[in-house]
C-alpha cells in the first residue's frame, strides 16, 4: 500500500490557476463568499452564509483556534541590504509556543531568512520606534519597546537558528512581535500586509498564538453565522494546530514518495477528546484541512498507543504510519479512548503532540464525515 501511494505523480495535482482568479482582498462581509457544494457527486453553488442549509442537523463542526502571529520581521543592515526573518517555531521554552511567546529577552527560534547570503556573522538590529503605524499598536509606546536584535547562531539547509534579544528586556516576545512584525500573508497574494489584515487574517475564534498562516476555511465564519448554526442544532468543538510555513511551499518532487511532509504541533483539550468519543456516530465536520489533519492525527496517535504501548513520551505521527498494512484497525471510539486513557495515566488536561500526517489516496478517514475547505494551490500538500 505504501509503495502505491509513494508512486503517485505530483503532476496529477496540477492545474492552471490564473493570477486574476485569486482574490487579493477579502469581501467586506466574511460570510458573503461564494460556496461550492459537492454532495452525492452533484455540484451546486450558494453563499457561505447559507451553509447551514447543507449541514446535517446533528453536525459537530471542528474549529482550529490557532492565532496567526506577526512572524515576518524586516531588518535593514547598515549597508542598506534588506534581511527578512520569518519565525517558524520556537527553540526556547522547549518548543512550547505559549512559553516562548511569554518569554523575556532573549529567545531562540527556527527561522527562514530572506536575502540570507547578505547576512554574515554580524548582529542586525531593528529600531521599533521607527516602525510604521501599521507595525506599532496603541499599547506599545516608543519608550516601551526601542530595539530588537537578531543574531544567527546556526544555518541549515531548510532553516536558520536565530537568537532575538531586545530592549527593554522585560517585554515578552509576543509584545515585541506585535510591535515589530508583519502578518505573513500567503505569497500567492502578491501584496504586502496592510493594517486591515491584522483583523481580517484571523478567524473570529482565534485564541492560541502560534501560526504563520490562518486556517483559511475558518475565515468565512462570523459570530452571527455561528449563532444561527447553533439555533439549527449544530454544535462546535475546538482544537489547535499551529500552521507552519510548509503550508506555503509547493511540492517540488515528482512523486508523493519523494516529498517529506512538514511537521506541525497540535494541542487538544481532554474535554474535546471526550466530546469526540461521545459524538463518533454523528456527522463530524472539520473546518479546514488543519482541523481535518488534527482529528485524523488523533485517531492514528491512538493507534500508536494501542500498538506500541502507553509509556509517557513525545508522540509524533510519521507521514507513512497510516499506510502500513494491518489486519485490522480499531474503531474511532477505541482509538480516541486510548488517548483519553493516556491522558488520565499522566494527568494531562491538554494532549500535546506533533504530526506529519499526509492524507493521500488510500489513507483511511476515520473520524471526519465531510469537510469544509477553501480551494488549494496547485501541487500543494
Secondary structure, 3 states (H helix, E strand, C coil): CHHHHHCCEHHHHCCCCCHHHCCCCCCCCHHHCEEEEEECCEEEEEEHHHHHHHCCCCCEEEEECEEECCCEEEEECCCCCEEEEEEEEECHHHHCHHHHHHCCCCEEEEEEEECHHHCCCCCEEEEHHHCCCCCCCCCCCCCCCCEEEEEEEEECCCCEEEEEEEECCCCCHHHHHHHHCECCCCHHHCCCCCCCHHHHCCCCCCCEEEECCCCHHHHHCCHHHHHHHHHCCCEEEEEEECCCHHHHCCCCCCEHHHCCCCCEEEEEEHHHHHHHHHCCCCCEEEECHHHHHHHHHHHHHHHHHHHHCCCCCCCEECCCHHHCCCCCCCCHHHHHHHHHHHHHHCCCCEEEEEECCCCCCCCCCCCCCEEECCCCCCCCC
